[in-house]
Amino acid sequence: MNTLPTVRSLLIAATFALAALPALVRADSSRLLPGNVPAAYTQECAACHTAYPPGMLPVRSWERIMTGLDKHYGTDASLDAATVQQLSSWLKVNAGTYKRVAEEPPQDRITRSAWFERKHRKVDPAVWKHASVKSAANCAACHTAADKGDFNDDNIRFPAGLDARYRRAWND
């Protein structure tokens, strides 16, 4: 019995499995913000809201957002052409391509995406309107490391001043 072909096949399979590991880790990771965030992204976008990880939306959504900054959800968020080009390129390269962002959400709003609604289905609508939360777009109200792109369920806090009856969404 010649075991050399069997050993060789196992080594090849192991090599392919190890090569795919980084992609699998990233796909299942709770940290979605890439390490190469342009300073302009943090400076411009995070000045008004969470600097959302680009993987939370598909390319087409980011394209529409970046070409409509003059009417960015009711605000003029216009930027100079060079900054728009830089951020658009970065968003395109890092946009979501996996199953949960395959569908473009209504109005290109992360908070209207199917996966967001599914993950937050137990959150009472009154929570989004509470003074310490303000809206579903304020990720940092509950996700303590949202500014780093970390939305791990282990890093969630119950918002300050919120009535305890709403705690059920944080206890699962």
C-alpha positions, 0 to 999 in steps of 0.5 A: 500500500502506497501512502505517499499519494494519500499524504500528499493529498492531505497536505494539499487539502490542509494548505488550501484550508489554511489559505482560506482561513483569513477570509473565513475569520474575517467573514465571521468576525465581529470587527468589520472596520478595515485597518486602513481607514483613511483619515478623511473617513474618520474626520468627515463621516464620524463627525456626524455619525458612526463611521460605519464599516464599509462592509455593512453595505454593498458597492452600489449603495456606497456609490449612491451615497458618495454621489449624493453627499449634497443631500445626504439624508437631509444634510449637505455633506459635500466634500471636495472632489479629491476626498470624494474620490479617495473615500469612494475608492476605499469604500468600493474596495471594502464594501460588503460582498457576503450574503448579508449585504447582497441586497441593497437596503431601502434608501441605502440605510444600514438600519433598514437592511434585512440583517440589521432588522433581524439582529435588532428585532427584539429592540422596542421601537421606543428605545430608538427614540430615547434621549441616550440613544436618539436613533437606530443609526447611533450604534455607539449608544449600545455597542461600546466599540462601534467606533472601531467597527466592533459590534460583538454581542459581548461588548453591548451595554444597556443605554443610560437612563433607559427603563429596565423594562426594555432590557430583554433585548440585551439579555439573549 
